[in-house]
């Protein structure tokens, strides 16, 4: 739904993408198919493209032209943080968040997100967790387990993280809450383009006393995902040092 429409959909799902021509169609159609099956229609899918150079843009524009619930935003910068900010800036829905386009997190958890926000007007954030006791993960490579658990341990020790998982690509907010958190983060100099922008929002939500529901999720690793573990760890440590100075 475009800016200026009288009634915005209840839920806006931001889908950050970069060179996702192989997974974009499946991710969008899989999400729409789920909502068709449940009968929930008050939603929007906002594809935010971080300067893709493959066929992502063409696929996204085609989806947006064919489906009223799909919006496409093209950026010329990379990074989940940049994409999330752009998606929030264009958002009019009362509940907004993001999830990974590969649908690693079971799309059925969207039903729980909707139910949680509808049931509790004081709820400010739902944080998906792959590492909670009741979470179910499959196909996860050992080194990704090490980096995820290690990041959580260091964040708890260095900046007082309370959540069991800071980086799961499944986070949703009340509109006013996320707008305030972004404003605080930018005002403090927190302008990371990537994942740590989202992590900082979570940390600020915890410190601001935002009511957060941690949602254990069913999560399946995408075998096509590739990670340079060494560079990832180095970047994690650099970003944590920056976080400590700002928080």
RAUR-V308395 format. One record per backbone hydrogen bond with DSSP energy under -0.5 kcal/mol. NH is the residue of the N-H (numbers start at 1). CO is the residue of the C=O. E is the energy in kcal/mol with one decimal. If there is no record, write none. Layout:
nh=NH co=CO e=E
nh=NH co=CO e=E
This chain:
nh=5 co=2 e=-1.9
nh=11 co=42 e=-2.0
nh=12 co=95 e=-2.2
nh=13 co=44 e=-3.1
nh=14 co=12 e=-0.6
nh=14 co=97 e=-3.4
nh=15 co=46 e=-3.1
nh=16 co=14 e=-0.6
nh=17 co=48 e=-2.6
nh=23 co=20 e=-1.1
nh=24 co=20 e=-2.6
nh=27 co=23 e=-2.4
nh=28 co=24 e=-2.6
nh=29 co=25 e=-2.6
nh=30 co=26 e=-2.2
nh=31 co=27 e=-1.6
nh=32 co=28 e=-2.5
nh=33 co=29 e=-2.5
nh=34 co=30 e=-1.7
nh=35 co=31 e=-1.9
nh=36 co=32 e=-2.3
nh=37 co=33 e=-2.0
nh=38 co=34 e=-1.9
nh=39 co=35 e=-1.9
nh=40 co=35 e=-0.7
nh=41 co=39 e=-0.5
nh=43 co=41 e=-1.8
nh=44 co=11 e=-2.0
nh=45 co=69 e=-3.2
nh=46 co=13 e=-2.8
nh=46 co=44 e=-0.6
nh=47 co=45 e=-0.7
nh=47 co=71 e=-3.0
nh=48 co=15 e=-1.9
nh=48 co=46 e=-0.6
nh=49 co=47 e=-0.6
nh=49 co=73 e=-3.0
nh=50 co=17 e=-3.1
nh=50 co=48 e=-0.6
nh=51 co=49 e=-1.5
nh=51 co=75 e=-1.1
nh=59 co=55 e=-2.1
nh=60 co=56 e=-2.8
nh=61 co=57 e=-2.7
nh=62 co=58 e=-1.9
nh=63 co=59 e=-2.4
nh=64 co=60 e=-2.5
nh=65 co=61 e=-1.9
nh=66 co=62 e=-1.5
nh=67 co=63 e=-1.9
nh=70 co=67 e=-1.6
nh=71 co=45 e=-2.9
nh=73 co=47 e=-2.8
nh=75 co=49 e=-2.8
nh=75 co=73 e=-0.5
nh=81 co=193 e=-1.2
nh=82 co=193 e=-1.9
nh=83 co=79 e=-2.2
nh=84 co=80 e=-2.9
nh=85 co=81 e=-2.1
nh=86 co=82 e=-2.1
nh=87 co=83 e=-2.4
nh=88 co=84 e=-2.4
nh=89 co=85 e=-2.5
nh=90 co=86 e=-1.3
nh=91 co=88 e=-1.0
nh=95 co=10 e=-1.7
nh=96 co=173 e=-2.5
nh=97 co=12 e=-1.9
nh=98 co=171 e=-2.4
nh=99 co=14 e=-1.7
nh=100 co=169 e=-1.4
nh=103 co=100 e=-1.6
nh=106 co=218 e=-2.7
nh=109 co=106 e=-2.1
nh=110 co=107 e=-1.8
nh=111 co=108 e=-1.3
nh=112 co=108 e=-0.7
nh=113 co=109 e=-2.1
nh=114 co=110 e=-2.3
nh=115 co=111 e=-2.3
nh=116 co=112 e=-2.7
nh=117 co=113 e=-2.2
nh=118 co=114 e=-2.3
nh=119 co=115 e=-2.1
nh=120 co=116 e=-1.4
nh=123 co=120 e=-1.4
nh=124 co=211 e=-2.5
nh=125 co=211 e=-1.6
nh=126 co=172 e=-2.8
nh=127 co=213 e=-2.6
nh=128 co=126 e=-0.6
nh=128 co=170 e=-2.6
nh=129 co=215 e=-2.5
nh=135 co=132 e=-1.5
nh=136 co=217 e=-2.0
nh=138 co=219 e=-2.3
nh=144 co=141 e=-0.7
nh=145 co=141 e=-1.8
nh=146 co=142 e=-2.1
nh=147 co=143 e=-2.2
nh=148 co=144 e=-2.3
nh=149 co=145 e=-2.6
nh=150 co=146 e=-2.5
nh=151 co=147 e=-2.5
nh=152 co=148 e=-2.1
nh=153 co=149 e=-2.4
nh=154 co=150 e=-2.5
nh=155 co=151 e=-2.6
nh=156 co=152 e=-2.3
nh=157 co=153 e=-2.1
nh=158 co=154 e=-3.2
nh=159 co=155 e=-2.2
nh=160 co=156 e=-0.9
nh=161 co=155 e=-1.5
nh=170 co=168 e=-2.2
nh=171 co=98 e=-1.7
nh=172 co=126 e=-2.4
nh=173 co=96 e=-3.1
nh=174 co=124 e=-2.0
nh=175 co=94 e=-2.5
nh=178 co=174 e=-2.4
nh=179 co=175 e=-2.2
nh=180 co=176 e=-1.8
nh=181 co=177 e=-2.4
nh=182 co=178 e=-2.4
nh=183 co=179 e=-2.1
nh=184 co=180 e=-2.4
nh=185 co=181 e=-2.4
nh=186 co=182 e=-2.7
nh=187 co=183 e=-2.2
nh=188 co=184 e=-1.4
nh=189 co=186 e=-1.3
nh=190 co=185 e=-2.6
nh=191 co=189 e=-1.4
nh=197 co=194 e=-1.4
nh=198 co=194 e=-0.6
nh=198 co=195 e=-0.8
nh=199 co=195 e=-1.9
nh=200 co=196 e=-2.2
nh=201 co=197 e=-1.6
nh=202 co=198 e=-1.9
nh=203 co=199 e=-2.4
nh=204 co=200 e=-2.7
nh=205 co=201 e=-2.3
nh=206 co=202 e=-2.2
nh=207 co=203 e=-2.4
nh=208 co=204 e=-2.3
nh=209 co=206 e=-0.9
nh=210 co=205 e=-2.4
nh=212 co=210 e=-0.6
nh=213 co=125 e=-2.6
nh=214 co=212 e=-0.6
nh=215 co=127 e=-2.2
nh=215 co=213 e=-0.6
nh=216 co=214 e=-0.7
nh=217 co=129 e=-2.2
nh=219 co=136 e=-3.3
nh=219 co=217 e=-0.6
nh=220 co=104 e=-2.3
nh=221 co=138 e=-2.8
nh=223 co=221 e=-0.7
nh=225 co=222 e=-1.9
nh=229 co=227 e=-1.1
nh=232 co=228 e=-2.3
nh=233 co=229 e=-2.7
nh=234 co=230 e=-2.3
nh=235 co=231 e=-2.2
nh=236 co=232 e=-2.6
nh=237 co=233 e=-2.3
nh=238 co=234 e=-2.0
nh=239 co=235 e=-2.6
nh=240 co=236 e=-2.3
nh=241 co=237 e=-1.8
nh=242 co=238 e=-1.7
nh=243 co=239 e=-2.5
nh=244 co=240 e=-2.2
nh=245 co=241 e=-1.2
nh=246 co=242 e=-1.5
nh=247 co=243 e=-2.6
